[in-house]
Amino acid sequence: MAGFVGVLVSDPWLQGQFTQVELRTLKSRYISIKNESGRVTVGDLPPMFAKLKAFSEMLNVDEIRVILGESCTNMEEEIDFESFLRAFLNLQARATAKSGSSKHASSFLKAATTTFQHTINVSEKSSYVAHINSYLGEDPFLKKYLPMDPGTNALFDLAKDGVLLCKLINVAVPGTIDERAINTKSVLNPWERNENHTLCLNSAKAIGCTVVNIGTQDLVEARPHLVLGLISQIIKIQLLADLNLKKTPQLVELVDDSQDVEELLGLPPEKVLLKWMNFHLKKAGYDKQVTNFSSDVKDGEAYAYLLNALAPEHASPSTLDAKDPKERANMVLEQAEKLDCKRYLTPSDIVEGSPNLNLAFVAQIFQHRNGLSTDTKKISFAEMMTDDTQTSREERCFRLWINSLGTATYVNNVFEDLRNGWVLLEVLDKISPGSVNWKHASKPPIKMPFRKVENCNQVIKIGKQLNFSLVNVAGNDIVQGNKKLILAYLWQLMRFTMLQLLKNLRYHAQGKEITDADILNWANRKVKKAGRSSQMESFKDKNLSTGIFFLELLSSVEPRVVNWSLVTKGETDEDKKLNATYIISVARKLGCSIFLLPEDIIEVNQKMILTLTASIMYWSLQQQAGDSETGESTDLDASPVGSANGENDKVLASEISDLSINDAASDGTPSQQLGKDESSQEVENTGPSSNSENGITIEGSPSTENEKASTHVEGGGRDTE
């Protein structure tokens, strides 16, 4: 069986309505029509849909044509794949209603009102505008544009230069972007605007936003559904930031024993919020279970019980006595305002079951009054269950990296979500297409333990085929959640991906494998040729903590990207922190997709230092590869370039292939040092080359005005063919 390729849909809600099997089936139908006639129109759909089992017994061709005509009167109108999916959902809802079946009722709650066009939820837009007005109203740069009127397009106009989105990311996760790296002139040129959006997209990935199918140009044009999709994710991350044991150890009160604590650690924030809500509702005597932020809270009863339990001083029996759901919803919001909860939604939003706004509302209540005990014994136990700083940082890095690859499964906790082996198989198939035998893989939910072991055994088998160092490591070690081994495997996976991406760019070098030492020597040569004096002896060179070398390296690959007036000498801890923060933002602004923290540079974490250097190298060679294809000379490191294409090829190849390296010659050789690092457990990778266009955006993307950045934002509207 060929390697599994997930079909990605830019609208997250739309993606969630289908399984991958359904998406692949519908995609093949869509492409079949397109291949036959060159395009897909509304008029092409009725005969095709009528043949599908889902509709064949309930709707005939004429009925389907009438239903589609309600949303689109022009049968010759061309539609993209997402519009095709929306038409399918519309028909499915109508077929379900006609049959009286409730099988798909909850799954397609709003399907009946779905149209071919991307719609903007006015209530959500108003809430996001209010949120931005509240949190960024006093920002030195933005305050002249705020407050915005939610009834206008001011939000989209302000988003066009990228400053608003960058600053909103910093509100969600403070310190993510060094604001000195944001271009904040009153009028930005296209290059500066593009830099801001590149910085925004790479930083959004670095805080956990799911990023698919959008480039910098989409943000420059401020396409409404894409901008709102990104803003929604950023605000959600902000509101759910405290819903974990590390930030709120009191959450341990929600569980009874250590096994339940492990389960709690693996839950996504939304599930933790539901668990917290049901914990208080049960104590308050509410006999229903809330399983979502939509249909289960529409009548307002759950909110009334929750607020009465958390804030009895503001409780009113009239809230529960109210017969009209809208009246009760209004009383609930008035009660919440007494706790200083911002109005993220209206009574209508509660009654209509708006999932995003209801989630935001409950998160606000949690932030202001979580009602959990301060039992010191339980809190101490919770703190013991959380990881040490280094392990936590590595888990964060690998989690964000995996989520950036565009795999079908979103990872909330590496140590819990990877234990069944499925996510690792998805990642392996991304970076080494065709390596996974999906016939021998079991998809979650997996009830039989031996199926998990089978998945993980295949993960280990593929790792060995890729020459990972996995001595005495078995699939059961992953199933058991051995953190050290999981981190070691993920590091080798990430490193393999980086080296393969670099190798793929060096198509002139006759297949020579890239080594850690190649990366080290490339960086030193680049800095030296730029007339700078800094050199890096190894990826654990303590002198790197000042940050000067990386700033000189960034400046050597793009002279205009570093503002040297902002750079410190890096002599004090504070100066080092300033430089490290600036390095990460400048690299992302350039187009590098990186997931390290300033502390990784200050403490010279050799793994993260290697990923940073490789990402800069990848971006640099990527630009040169593009320029060499157009016959332009871009490399000053090589001998003078002639006009012939063969000479241009030599330019790029000379970047690395002329180096003569003894990989085990000295302690300064990175591959030897990493071999000494017990936790890395890795050897030189010489596995098969992976296609760099598989959506693997580990280390950077083009950042020209008219090219798409390889970072993409979930919530978009471009077809993913």
C-alpha positions as CSV (number, residue, x, y, z in Angstrom):
1,M,0.0,0.0,0.0
2,A,1.3,3.5,-0.8
3,G,2.1,5.9,1.9
4,F,-0.8,7.5,3.7
5,V,-1.4,11.1,2.5
6,G,-3.8,13.1,4.5
7,V,-6.2,15.5,2.7
8,L,-6.0,18.9,4.4
9,V,-8.8,21.4,4.4
10,S,-8.1,25.0,5.3
11,D,-11.3,25.6,7.2
12,P,-10.9,23.8,10.6
13,W,-14.6,23.3,11.1
14,L,-15.0,21.8,7.7
15,Q,-12.0,19.5,8.2
16,G,-13.6,18.2,11.4
17,Q,-16.8,17.1,9.6
18,F,-15.0,14.3,7.7
19,T,-12.7,11.3,8.3
20,Q,-9.6,11.1,6.2
21,V,-11.2,8.1,4.3
22,E,-14.2,10.3,3.4
23,L,-12.0,13.2,2.4
24,R,-9.9,11.1,0.1
25,T,-13.0,9.5,-1.5
26,L,-14.6,12.9,-2.1
27,K,-11.3,14.4,-3.3
28,S,-11.0,11.6,-5.9
29,R,-14.6,12.3,-7.1
30,Y,-13.8,16.0,-7.4
31,I,-10.6,15.5,-9.3
32,S,-12.3,13.0,-11.6
33,I,-14.8,15.6,-12.7
34,K,-12.1,18.2,-13.1
35,N,-9.9,15.9,-15.2
36,E,-12.8,15.1,-17.4
37,S,-14.0,18.7,-18.1
38,G,-11.2,20.9,-16.9
39,R,-13.2,22.5,-14.2
40,V,-16.0,21.6,-11.7
41,T,-19.3,23.5,-11.8
42,V,-22.4,23.4,-9.6
43,G,-24.2,21.7,-12.5
44,D,-21.7,18.8,-12.5
45,L,-22.7,17.8,-9.0
46,P,-26.2,16.5,-9.1
47,P,-25.5,13.4,-11.3
48,M,-22.4,12.6,-9.3
49,F,-23.9,13.0,-5.9
50,A,-27.0,11.0,-6.9
51,K,-24.7,8.0,-7.4
52,L,-23.3,8.2,-3.9
53,K,-24.7,5.7,-1.4
54,A,-25.3,8.5,1.1
55,F,-27.9,10.1,-1.1
56,S,-29.0,7.4,-3.7
57,E,-31.9,6.1,-1.5
58,M,-33.1,9.5,-0.3
59,L,-32.5,12.1,-3.0
60,N,-32.7,11.9,-6.8
61,V,-30.9,14.0,-9.3
62,D,-33.7,16.6,-9.6
63,E,-34.1,17.0,-5.9
64,I,-30.3,17.5,-5.5
65,R,-30.4,20.1,-8.3
66,V,-33.2,22.0,-6.5
67,I,-31.3,21.9,-3.2
68,L,-28.1,23.1,-4.7
69,G,-30.0,25.8,-6.6
70,E,-31.1,27.3,-3.3
71,S,-27.5,28.3,-2.5
72,C,-26.4,29.0,-6.1
73,T,-28.6,30.0,-8.9
74,N,-25.9,29.8,-11.6
75,M,-25.3,26.2,-12.4
76,E,-22.3,27.1,-14.5
77,E,-20.4,28.7,-11.6
78,E,-17.1,27.0,-10.9
79,I,-16.5,25.8,-7.4
80,D,-13.4,24.7,-5.5
81,F,-12.9,21.6,-3.4
82,E,-14.0,23.2,-0.1
83,S,-17.3,24.5,-1.8
84,F,-17.7,20.9,-3.1
85,L,-17.5,19.6,0.5
86,R,-19.9,22.2,1.8
87,A,-22.4,21.2,-0.9
88,F,-22.0,17.6,0.3
89,L,-22.7,18.6,3.9
90,N,-25.7,20.6,2.8
91,L,-27.2,17.6,1.0
92,Q,-26.3,15.2,3.8
93,A,-28.2,17.3,6.3
94,R,-31.2,17.5,4.0
95,A,-31.1,13.7,3.4
96,T,-30.9,13.1,7.2
97,A,-33.8,15.4,7.8
98,K,-35.9,13.7,5.1
99,S,-35.2,10.2,6.6
100,G,-35.9,11.4,10.1
101,S,-32.6,9.8,11.2
102,S,-30.5,11.5,13.9
103,K,-27.3,9.5,13.1
104,H,-25.5,12.5,11.8
105,A,-27.5,15.2,13.5
106,S,-24.9,16.3,16.0
107,S,-22.0,16.0,13.6
108,F,-23.6,18.3,11.0
109,L,-25.3,20.7,13.4
110,K,-25.0,23.6,11.1
111,A,-24.8,21.8,7.8
112,A,-28.2,22.9,6.7
113,T,-27.2,26.5,6.5
114,T,-23.8,25.9,4.9
115,T,-23.3,27.6,1.5
116,F,-20.7,27.4,-1.1
117,Q,-19.1,30.7,0.0
118,H,-16.9,31.2,3.0
119,T,-19.1,32.9,5.6
120,I,-18.1,35.3,8.4
121,N,-19.6,34.8,11.8
122,V,-20.6,38.3,12.8
123,S,-20.9,37.5,16.5
124,E,-17.4,36.0,16.5
125,K,-15.9,38.9,14.6
126,S,-17.5,41.4,17.1
127,S,-16.1,39.4,20.1
128,Y,-12.6,39.3,18.6
129,V,-12.7,43.1,17.9
130,A,-13.8,43.7,21.5
131,H,-11.0,41.4,22.8
132,I,-8.4,43.3,20.7
133,N,-9.8,46.7,21.8
134,S,-9.5,45.6,25.4
135,Y,-6.0,44.1,25.3
136,L,-4.2,46.3,22.8
137,G,-6.1,49.6,23.4
138,E,-3.1,51.1,25.2
139,D,-0.4,49.7,22.9
140,P,2.0,52.6,21.9
141,F,1.7,51.9,18.2
142,L,-1.9,50.6,17.8
143,K,-3.7,52.9,20.2
144,K,-4.1,55.5,17.4
145,Y,-6.2,52.9,15.5
146,L,-8.2,51.6,18.4
147,P,-10.9,51.1,19.5
148,M,-12.2,49.5,16.3
149,D,-15.9,49.4,15.3
150,P,-17.0,45.8,14.9
151,G,-19.6,46.9,12.3
152,T,-16.9,47.9,9.9
153,N,-13.9,46.3,8.1
154,A,-11.4,48.1,10.3
155,L,-10.1,44.8,11.7
156,F,-9.1,43.5,8.3
157,D,-7.7,46.9,7.2
158,L,-5.5,47.0,10.3
159,A,-4.4,43.4,9.9
160,K,-2.9,44.1,6.5
161,D,0.5,45.3,7.7
162,G,1.0,42.4,10.1
163,V,1.6,44.5,13.3
164,L,-1.7,43.8,14.9
165,L,-1.4,40.0,14.5
166,C,2.2,40.0,15.8
167,K,1.1,42.0,18.9
168,L,-1.9,39.8,19.4
169,I,0.4,36.7,19.5
170,N,2.4,38.5,22.3
171,V,-0.8,39.0,24.2
172,A,-1.5,35.3,24.0
173,V,2.0,34.1,24.9
174,P,4.0,37.0,26.2
175,G,7.6,37.2,24.9
176,T,7.0,35.1,21.8
177,I,8.0,38.0,19.5
178,D,10.7,40.5,20.2
179,E,8.7,43.6,19.2
180,R,12.0,45.3,18.2
181,A,11.9,43.0,15.2
182,I,8.4,44.1,14.0
183,N,8.3,46.8,11.3
184,T,6.2,49.5,12.7
185,K,6.5,52.5,10.4
186,S,3.3,54.3,9.4
187,V,3.7,53.2,5.8
188,L,5.4,49.9,5.1
189,N,6.9,48.9,1.8
190,P,5.9,45.5,0.4
191,W,9.2,43.9,1.7
192,E,8.6,45.2,5.3
193,R,4.9,44.1,5.2
194,N,5.9,40.7,4.0
195,E,8.5,40.4,6.8
196,N,5.8,41.1,9.4
197,H,3.5,38.5,8.0
198,T,6.3,35.9,7.8
199,L,7.2,36.7,11.4
200,C,3.6,36.4,12.4
201,L,3.0,33.0,10.7
202,N,6.2,31.4,12.0
203,S,5.5,32.7,15.5
204,A,1.9,31.5,15.3
205,K,3.2,28.0,14.7
206,A,5.6,28.4,17.6
207,I,2.7,29.0,20.0
208,G,0.7,26.0,18.8
209,C,-1.6,27.4,16.0
210,T,-2.5,24.9,13.3
211,V,-1.2,26.3,10.1
212,V,-2.3,25.2,6.7
213,N,-3.0,26.7,3.3
214,I,-2.2,30.4,3.6
215,G,0.8,32.5,2.6
216,T,1.9,36.0,3.4
217,Q,0.0,37.4,0.4
218,D,-3.3,36.1,1.9
219,L,-2.6,38.2,5.0
220,V,-1.5,41.2,3.0
221,E,-4.9,41.0,1.3
222,A,-6.5,40.4,4.7
223,R,-8.9,37.7,3.5
224,P,-11.6,37.8,6.2
225,H,-12.1,34.1,6.9
226,L,-8.4,33.5,7.0
227,V,-7.7,36.4,9.3
228,L,-10.5,35.5,11.6
229,G,-9.4,31.8,11.6
230,L,-6.0,32.8,12.8
231,I,-7.2,35.4,15.4
232,S,-9.6,32.7,16.7
233,Q,-6.8,30.3,17.4
234,I,-4.5,32.9,19.0
235,I,-7.3,34.1,21.4
236,K,-8.2,30.5,22.2
237,I,-4.5,29.8,23.1
238,Q,-4.5,32.9,25.4
239,L,-7.8,32.0,27.2
240,L,-6.8,28.3,27.7
241,A,-3.2,29.0,28.8
242,D,-3.7,28.2,32.4
243,L,-5.6,24.9,31.9
244,N,-2.7,22.6,32.8
245,L,-1.1,21.3,35.9
246,K,2.0,23.3,35.5
247,K,0.2,26.6,35.5
248,T,-2.7,25.6,37.8
249,P,-1.6,22.6,40.0
250,Q,-5.0,22.9,41.8
251,L,-6.5,21.1,38.8
252,V,-5.3,17.9,40.5
253,E,-8.5,18.1,42.6
254,L,-10.4,17.0,39.5
255,V,-8.9,13.5,39.7
256,D,-8.7,10.7,42.3
257,D,-5.3,9.0,41.8
258,S,-2.0,9.1,40.0
259,Q,-3.3,7.2,37.0
260,D,-6.0,9.8,36.5
261,V,-3.4,12.5,36.9
262,E,-1.5,11.0,33.9
263,E,-4.7,11.0,31.9
264,L,-5.3,14.6,32.9
265,L,-1.8,15.6,31.7
266,G,-2.7,14.2,28.3
267,L,-6.0,16.0,27.8
268,P,-6.3,19.0,25.5
269,P,-7.2,22.3,27.3
270,E,-10.8,22.2,26.0
271,K,-11.3,18.8,27.6
272,V,-9.8,19.9,30.9
273,L,-12.2,22.9,30.8
274,L,-15.1,20.5,30.4
275,K,-13.8,18.3,33.1
276,W,-13.5,21.3,35.4
277,M,-17.0,22.5,34.5
278,N,-18.6,19.0,35.1
279,F,-16.7,18.7,38.4
280,H,-18.5,21.8,39.8
281,L,-21.8,21.0,38.2
282,K,-21.9,17.6,39.9
283,K,-21.2,19.2,43.2
284,A,-24.0,21.7,42.5
285,G,-26.5,19.0,41.9
286,Y,-26.7,19.3,38.1
287,D,-27.6,15.9,36.9
288,K,-26.5,16.2,33.2
289,Q,-23.0,15.8,31.7
290,V,-21.8,18.7,29.6
291,T,-19.8,17.2,26.6
292,N,-19.5,20.2,24.4
293,F,-19.7,24.0,24.3
294,S,-22.7,24.1,21.9
295,S,-25.9,22.1,22.3
296,D,-25.3,21.1,25.9
297,V,-25.2,24.7,27.1
298,K,-27.8,26.3,24.8
299,D,-30.6,26.4,27.5
300,G,-28.3,28.3,29.9
301,E,-29.1,25.9,32.8
302,A,-25.5,24.6,33.1
303,Y,-24.2,28.1,33.3
304,A,-26.7,29.0,36.0
305,Y,-25.7,26.1,38.2
306,L,-22.0,26.7,37.6
307,L,-22.1,30.4,38.5
308,N,-24.3,29.7,41.6
309,A,-21.7,27.2,42.7
310,L,-18.7,29.4,42.1
311,A,-20.1,32.7,43.2
312,P,-22.9,32.1,45.7
313,E,-22.8,35.7,46.7
314,H,-24.1,36.7,43.3
315,A,-26.5,33.7,43.0
316,S,-30.2,34.3,42.2
317,P,-32.9,31.6,42.1
318,S,-34.7,33.6,39.4
319,T,-32.0,32.5,36.9
320,L,-33.1,28.9,37.1
321,D,-36.7,29.8,37.3
322,A,-36.6,31.7,34.0
323,K,-38.7,30.0,31.4
324,D,-37.3,31.7,28.3
325,P,-33.8,30.4,27.5
326,K,-32.8,33.9,26.1
327,E,-33.9,35.6,29.3
328,R,-31.9,33.0,31.4
329,A,-28.9,33.5,29.2
330,N,-29.0,37.3,29.7
331,M,-29.2,36.8,33.5
332,V,-26.2,34.4,33.3
333,L,-24.1,37.0,31.5
334,E,-25.1,39.7,34.1
335,Q,-24.1,37.4,36.9
336,A,-20.7,36.7,35.1
337,E,-20.0,40.4,34.7
338,K,-20.1,40.7,38.5
339,L,-17.0,38.4,38.4
340,D,-15.4,40.8,35.9
341,C,-15.8,38.4,33.0
342,K,-15.7,40.1,29.7
343,R,-18.7,39.8,27.4
344,Y,-17.4,37.5,24.7
345,L,-20.9,36.5,23.7
346,T,-24.5,37.7,23.7
347,P,-27.6,35.8,25.0
348,S,-28.3,34.9,21.4
349,D,-24.8,33.2,21.1
350,I,-25.6,31.0,24.1
351,V,-29.0,30.1,22.8
352,E,-27.7,29.4,19.3
353,G,-24.8,27.3,20.7
354,S,-21.8,29.2,19.3
355,P,-19.0,26.8,20.2
356,N,-16.0,29.2,20.0
357,L,-17.7,32.0,22.0
358,N,-19.1,29.6,24.6
359,L,-15.7,28.1,25.1
360,A,-14.2,31.6,25.5
361,F,-17.0,32.4,28.1
362,V,-16.3,29.3,30.2
363,A,-12.5,30.0,30.0
364,Q,-13.1,33.5,31.3
365,I,-15.1,32.1,34.3
366,F,-12.2,29.7,35.0
367,Q,-9.7,32.5,35.0
368,H,-11.6,34.7,37.4
369,R,-13.1,32.0,39.7
370,N,-11.9,28.4,39.3
371,G,-13.3,27.3,42.7
372,L,-10.6,24.8,43.3
373,S,-9.1,24.1,46.7
374,T,-5.6,25.0,47.9
375,D,-4.9,21.7,49.5
376,T,-1.1,21.8,49.8
377,K,-0.7,18.0,49.7
378,K,-2.6,17.7,46.5
379,I,-0.7,20.6,44.9
380,S,2.7,19.2,45.9
381,F,1.6,15.9,44.3
382,A,0.6,17.7,41.1
383,E,4.0,19.5,41.0
384,M,5.8,16.2,41.4
385,M,3.9,14.9,38.3
386,T,5.0,17.7,36.0
387,D,8.3,17.4,34.1
388,D,11.6,19.1,34.9
389,T,12.4,22.3,33.0
390,Q,14.6,20.7,30.3
391,T,12.3,17.8,29.6
392,S,9.3,20.3,29.4
393,R,11.2,22.5,26.9
394,E,12.1,19.6,24.7
395,E,8.5,18.2,24.8
396,R,7.2,21.6,23.8
397,C,9.7,21.9,20.9
398,F,8.9,18.4,19.5
399,R,5.1,18.9,20.0
400,L,5.1,22.2,18.1
401,W,7.3,20.7,15.4
402,I,5.0,17.7,14.9
403,N,1.9,19.9,14.7
404,S,3.6,22.1,12.1
405,L,4.0,19.1,9.7
406,G,0.3,19.0,8.9
407,T,-0.4,15.5,10.2
408,A,-4.1,14.6,10.7
409,T,-3.7,14.2,14.5
410,Y,-3.1,17.2,16.7
411,V,-0.7,16.6,19.6
412,N,-1.5,18.1,23.0
413,N,1.1,16.2,25.0
414,V,4.0,14.3,23.4
415,F,4.4,11.7,26.2
416,E,0.7,10.8,26.2
417,D,-0.4,11.2,22.6
418,L,2.5,9.3,21.1
419,R,2.1,6.2,23.2
420,N,-0.2,4.4,20.8
421,G,2.3,4.8,17.9
422,W,-0.2,6.3,15.4
423,V,1.1,9.9,15.5
424,L,4.7,8.7,15.0
425,L,3.6,6.6,12.0
426,E,1.9,9.7,10.6
427,V,5.1,11.7,11.1
428,L,7.3,9.0,9.6
429,D,5.1,8.8,6.5
430,K,5.4,12.6,6.1
431,I,9.2,12.6,6.3
432,S,9.8,9.3,4.5
433,P,6.9,8.7,2.2
434,G,5.9,5.1,1.7
435,S,7.9,3.9,4.7
436,V,4.8,2.9,6.7
437,N,2.8,-0.2,6.1
438,W,-0.7,1.1,6.9
439,K,-2.2,-2.4,6.5
440,H,-0.4,-3.4,9.7
441,A,-1.3,-0.2,11.6
442,S,-4.2,0.4,13.9
443,K,-6.0,3.7,14.1
444,P,-7.2,5.2,17.4
445,P,-9.2,4.7,19.4
446,I,-7.2,1.5,20.2
447,K,-8.7,-0.7,22.9
448,M,-6.4,-3.7,22.6
449,P,-3.0,-3.0,24.1
450,F,-1.2,-5.4,21.7
451,R,-2.3,-3.2,18.8
452,K,-0.5,-0.2,20.3
453,V,2.6,-2.4,20.7
454,E,2.3,-3.4,17.0
455,N,2.1,0.3,15.9
456,C,5.1,1.1,18.1
457,N,7.1,-1.9,16.9
458,Q,6.7,-0.6,13.3
459,V,7.8,2.8,14.5
460,I,11.0,1.3,15.9
461,K,11.5,-0.9,12.7
462,I,11.3,2.2,10.4
463,G,13.6,4.1,12.7
464,K,16.3,1.4,12.3
465,Q,15.8,1.4,8.6
466,L,16.6,5.2,8.7
467,N,19.7,4.3,10.7
468,F,18.5,5.7,14.0
469,S,20.4,4.5,17.1
470,L,17.8,2.3,18.8
471,V,19.9,-0.2,20.7
472,N,17.8,-2.2,23.1
473,V,14.7,-0.1,22.4
474,A,11.4,-1.8,21.8
475,G,7.9,-0.6,20.8
476,N,6.7,-1.4,24.3
477,D,9.0,1.3,25.7
478,I,7.0,3.9,23.8
479,V,3.7,2.3,24.9
480,Q,4.9,2.6,28.5
481,G,5.6,6.3,28.0
482,N,9.4,6.1,28.6
483,K,10.1,9.9,28.3
484,K,13.8,9.6,27.8
485,L,13.5,7.2,24.9
486,I,10.6,9.1,23.3
487,L,12.6,12.3,23.4
488,A,15.6,10.5,22.0
489,Y,13.6,9.1,19.1
490,L,11.9,12.4,18.3
491,W,15.3,14.2,18.3
492,Q,16.6,11.7,15.7
493,L,13.4,12.1,13.7
494,M,13.7,15.9,13.7
495,R,17.5,15.8,12.9
496,F,16.9,13.3,10.1
497,T,14.3,15.6,8.6
498,M,16.6,18.6,8.7
499,L,19.5,16.8,7.1
500,Q,17.2,15.4,4.3
501,L,15.8,18.8,3.6
502,L,19.3,20.2,3.2
503,K,20.4,17.3,1.1
504,N,17.4,17.7,-1.2
505,L,18.4,21.4,-1.8
506,R,21.9,20.3,-2.7
507,Y,20.9,18.4,-5.8
508,H,24.2,19.5,-7.4
509,A,26.3,17.7,-4.9
510,Q,25.7,14.2,-6.4
511,G,23.9,12.8,-3.3
512,K,26.5,13.5,-0.7
513,E,25.0,13.1,2.8
514,I,24.8,16.2,4.9
515,T,26.4,15.9,8.4
516,D,26.3,18.0,11.5
517,A,29.9,19.1,10.7
518,D,28.8,20.3,7.3
519,I,26.3,22.6,9.0
520,L,28.9,23.8,11.5
521,N,31.5,24.6,8.7
522,W,28.9,26.2,6.5
523,A,28.0,28.6,9.3
524,N,31.6,29.5,10.1
525,R,32.5,30.0,6.4
526,K,29.4,32.2,5.9
527,V,30.3,34.5,8.8
528,K,34.0,34.6,7.9
529,K,33.3,35.6,4.3
530,A,31.0,38.4,5.5
531,G,34.1,39.9,7.2
532,R,33.0,39.0,10.8
533,S,35.4,37.6,13.4
534,S,33.1,35.2,15.3
535,Q,33.5,31.5,14.9
536,M,31.6,28.5,16.4
537,E,33.9,25.7,17.6
538,S,31.0,23.3,18.2
539,F,27.2,23.3,18.9
540,K,28.0,23.4,22.6
541,D,30.5,26.3,22.4
542,K,29.7,28.3,25.5
543,N,30.6,31.5,23.6
544,L,27.4,31.1,21.7
545,S,25.4,32.2,24.7
546,T,26.1,35.9,23.9
547,G,24.1,35.5,20.6
548,I,26.6,37.5,18.6
549,F,27.6,34.6,16.3
550,F,24.0,34.0,15.3
551,L,23.3,37.6,14.7
552,E,26.4,37.8,12.4
553,L,25.3,34.6,10.7
554,L,21.8,36.0,10.0
555,S,23.3,39.3,8.8
556,S,25.6,37.3,6.4
557,V,22.7,35.5,4.7
558,E,20.5,38.7,4.6
559,P,22.5,41.9,5.4
560,R,19.4,44.1,6.0
561,V,17.6,41.8,8.5
562,V,19.6,42.7,11.6
563,N,19.4,46.1,13.2
564,W,22.8,46.3,14.9
565,S,21.8,49.3,17.0
566,L,19.5,46.9,19.0
567,V,22.3,44.3,19.6
568,T,24.1,44.2,23.0
569,K,27.5,42.8,23.7
570,G,25.9,39.9,25.6
571,E,28.1,40.3,28.6
572,T,25.3,40.2,31.3
573,D,22.5,37.7,31.6
574,E,20.0,40.4,30.8
575,D,21.9,41.3,27.6
576,K,22.1,37.7,26.6
577,K,18.4,37.3,27.0
578,L,17.8,40.4,24.8
579,N,20.0,39.1,22.1
580,A,18.6,35.6,22.2
581,T,15.0,36.9,22.0
582,Y,16.0,39.1,19.1
583,I,17.7,36.2,17.2
584,I,14.6,34.0,17.3
585,S,12.4,36.8,16.0
586,V,14.8,37.8,13.3
587,A,15.2,34.2,12.1
588,R,11.4,33.8,12.0
589,K,11.0,37.2,10.2
590,L,13.5,35.9,7.6
591,G,11.4,32.8,7.0
592,C,12.8,30.2,9.4
593,S,10.3,27.9,11.2
594,I,11.9,27.3,14.5
595,F,10.6,26.2,17.9
596,L,13.5,26.9,20.4
597,L,13.3,29.3,23.3
598,P,15.7,32.1,24.3
599,E,16.9,29.9,27.2
600,D,18.1,27.3,24.7
601,I,20.5,29.8,23.2
602,I,21.6,31.3,26.6
603,E,22.2,27.8,28.0
604,V,23.7,26.5,24.7
605,N,21.4,23.6,24.3
606,Q,23.3,21.8,21.5
607,K,20.3,20.1,20.0
608,M,18.4,23.4,19.7
609,I,21.6,25.2,18.5
610,L,21.9,22.7,15.7
611,T,18.3,23.2,14.7
612,L,18.7,27.0,14.6
613,T,21.9,26.8,12.5
614,A,20.3,24.3,10.1
615,S,17.2,26.4,9.7
616,I,19.3,29.4,8.7
617,M,21.3,27.3,6.4
618,Y,18.2,25.8,4.8
619,W,16.7,29.2,4.2
620,S,19.9,30.5,2.7
621,L,20.4,27.6,0.3
622,Q,16.7,27.7,-0.6
623,Q,17.1,31.3,-1.8
624,Q,20.2,30.4,-3.7
625,A,18.6,27.4,-5.3
626,G,15.8,29.6,-6.6
627,D,18.2,32.3,-7.8
628,S,20.5,29.8,-9.5
629,E,17.5,28.5,-11.5
630,T,17.0,32.0,-12.8
631,G,20.7,32.3,-13.7
632,E,21.5,34.8,-11.0
633,S,24.7,34.8,-9.1
634,T,24.1,34.9,-5.3
635,D,27.0,33.4,-3.5
636,L,30.1,35.3,-2.7
637,D,31.7,32.3,-1.1
638,A,32.6,30.7,-4.4
639,S,34.8,31.6,-7.2
640,P,33.5,34.1,-9.9
641,V,30.5,32.7,-11.6
642,G,30.2,32.4,-15.4
643,S,27.1,32.8,-17.4
644,A,26.7,29.1,-18.2
645,N,24.2,27.1,-16.1
646,G,26.9,24.6,-15.3
647,E,28.9,27.3,-13.6
648,N,25.9,28.4,-11.6
649,D,25.4,24.9,-10.4
650,K,29.0,25.0,-9.1
651,V,28.2,28.1,-7.0
652,L,25.6,26.3,-4.9
653,A,27.5,23.1,-4.7
654,S,30.6,24.9,-3.5
655,E,28.7,26.0,-0.3
656,I,29.3,22.6,1.2
657,S,30.5,19.9,-1.2
658,D,34.0,21.3,-1.4
659,L,34.5,20.8,2.4
660,S,36.7,18.0,3.5
661,I,35.5,16.8,6.9
662,N,36.6,14.1,9.2
663,D,33.4,13.5,11.1
664,A,35.2,11.9,14.1
665,A,38.3,13.9,14.1
666,S,37.9,16.1,17.2
667,D,35.7,17.0,20.1
668,G,34.6,20.0,18.1
669,T,32.9,17.8,15.6
670,P,29.1,18.0,16.3
671,S,28.3,14.4,15.3
672,Q,30.8,13.1,17.8
673,Q,29.5,15.3,20.6
674,L,25.9,14.3,19.9
675,G,27.0,10.7,20.1
676,K,28.3,11.4,23.5
677,D,25.0,12.9,24.6
678,E,23.3,10.0,26.3
679,S,19.8,11.4,25.8
680,S,20.3,11.9,22.1
681,Q,21.1,8.2,21.4
682,E,21.8,9.0,17.7
683,V,24.1,8.0,14.9
684,E,24.7,9.4,11.5
685,N,21.5,9.2,9.4
686,T,21.9,7.9,5.9
687,G,18.3,7.0,5.2
688,P,16.3,7.5,2.0
689,S,15.8,11.1,0.8
690,S,12.4,12.6,1.6
691,N,10.6,14.9,-0.6
692,S,10.9,18.5,0.7
693,E,7.6,19.4,-0.8
694,N,5.5,17.1,1.4
695,G,4.4,19.9,3.6
696,I,7.4,19.4,5.9
697,T,8.1,23.0,6.9
698,I,10.6,22.3,9.6
699,E,13.2,25.0,8.8
700,G,11.9,27.9,6.8
701,S,10.1,29.1,3.8
702,P,10.4,31.7,1.0
703,S,9.6,35.2,2.1
704,T,9.2,37.1,-1.1
705,E,6.1,39.2,-1.7
706,N,4.6,37.0,-4.4
707,E,5.6,33.6,-3.2
708,K,3.7,31.6,-0.6
709,A,5.4,31.1,2.7
710,S,5.5,27.4,3.5
711,T,3.7,28.2,6.7
712,H,-0.1,28.1,6.3
713,V,-2.9,29.0,8.6
714,E,-5.9,26.8,9.5
715,G,-9.2,28.5,8.8
716,G,-8.4,29.4,5.2
717,G,-10.2,29.2,2.0
718,R,-7.8,27.8,-0.6
719,D,-8.3,24.5,-2.2
720,T,-5.7,21.9,-1.2
721,E,-5.3,20.1,-4.4
